């Protein structure tokens, strides 16, 4: 077996951007032109039959990947939601998937702000195409990137799902899984960014459950970026959001008075919903995730719930008044704009598991309430 560093890629892909990976017929690949280089944008649009079953046009979904990921990790989710009448997009940041790749040294020192600018470009492009604001579903470090962008008011969205995502309140605890392995591997791989994801076994242990077939792991492994920014995760170790700053960049908050507000799916139109504040932020955890564990994400959800109440009382959340919170408290409800769910039996890359539908169904149930 080659010595540690030599099993990893150190050179810029050729051609650049790389040759595109195969896509299902239902997925289209286009590129967003940016001052630094082209960004890969995948899209899946509803068929005529799926759109005819909806009574209104749903907001578009934009899927944002995490570290070493790319737009193609979301293919199953894109098909799932497009078949239900939702326009779907997935973006690859620079250095990932079919987007342009900086050199190894340049990518190593790429700051979070540069990747954030790519995300903003993707959101604005989808807004331009669809004529309305997006709902973002962001995974892992991509969720941290979305929180950073929203906290700074760079874009506004109709909803946000932190999907097995790194919380914006500090992320030291996310990396405990690698605490013993990382120092040794970092030296052994000569400081290469993929030092903890250099082998199939490492990818399996971090991203999947023990029972996941090796072929599923290898399929994801082929999509992983050859190298990554080292500044991106380091800049997220300390707290970089207050909570309310993220929530203020989410629009469409409203108070439900009871009854159904579902217009997306005919089978759900008769479901009665309790009164409360529309939950436009979803914190979605995977039960077997060893990185963004359910305990870590429950803490994040609790912080966002507290921040929501504080922001409402300060008059910073449009559509919700302090009296609405008082009514909620009187009823003992938790309709505070923030939902928390745990997907049973899946690991960190829940969208790439054999049972990926479990996570998609949770997001779908949340998404239907937004329109």
Secondary structure as GFF3:
##gff-version 3
##sequence-region A 1 371
A	DSSP	three_ten_helix	4	7	.	.	.	ID=ss1
A	DSSP	beta_strand	28	32	.	.	.	ID=ss2
A	DSSP	beta_strand	39	44	.	.	.	ID=ss3
A	DSSP	alpha_helix	48	52	.	.	.	ID=ss4
A	DSSP	beta_strand	61	64	.	.	.	ID=ss5
A	DSSP	three_ten_helix	71	74	.	.	.	ID=ss6
A	DSSP	alpha_helix	75	82	.	.	.	ID=ss7
A	DSSP	beta_strand	88	91	.	.	.	ID=ss8
A	DSSP	alpha_helix	104	108	.	.	.	ID=ss9
A	DSSP	alpha_helix	112	130	.	.	.	ID=ss10
A	DSSP	beta_strand	135	140	.	.	.	ID=ss11
A	DSSP	alpha_helix	141	151	.	.	.	ID=ss12
A	DSSP	beta_strand	159	165	.	.	.	ID=ss13
A	DSSP	three_ten_helix	172	178	.	.	.	ID=ss14
A	DSSP	alpha_helix	179	188	.	.	.	ID=ss15
A	DSSP	alpha_helix	200	207	.	.	.	ID=ss16
A	DSSP	alpha_helix	214	221	.	.	.	ID=ss17
A	DSSP	alpha_helix	230	234	.	.	.	ID=ss18
A	DSSP	alpha_helix	244	247	.	.	.	ID=ss19
A	DSSP	beta_strand	255	256	.	.	.	ID=ss20
A	DSSP	three_ten_helix	266	268	.	.	.	ID=ss21
A	DSSP	beta_strand	276	286	.	.	.	ID=ss22
A	DSSP	alpha_helix	294	313	.	.	.	ID=ss23
A	DSSP	alpha_helix	322	331	.	.	.	ID=ss24
A	DSSP	beta_strand	336	343	.	.	.	ID=ss25
A	DSSP	three_ten_helix	350	352	.	.	.	ID=ss26
A	DSSP	alpha_helix	357	367	.	.	.	ID=ss27
###
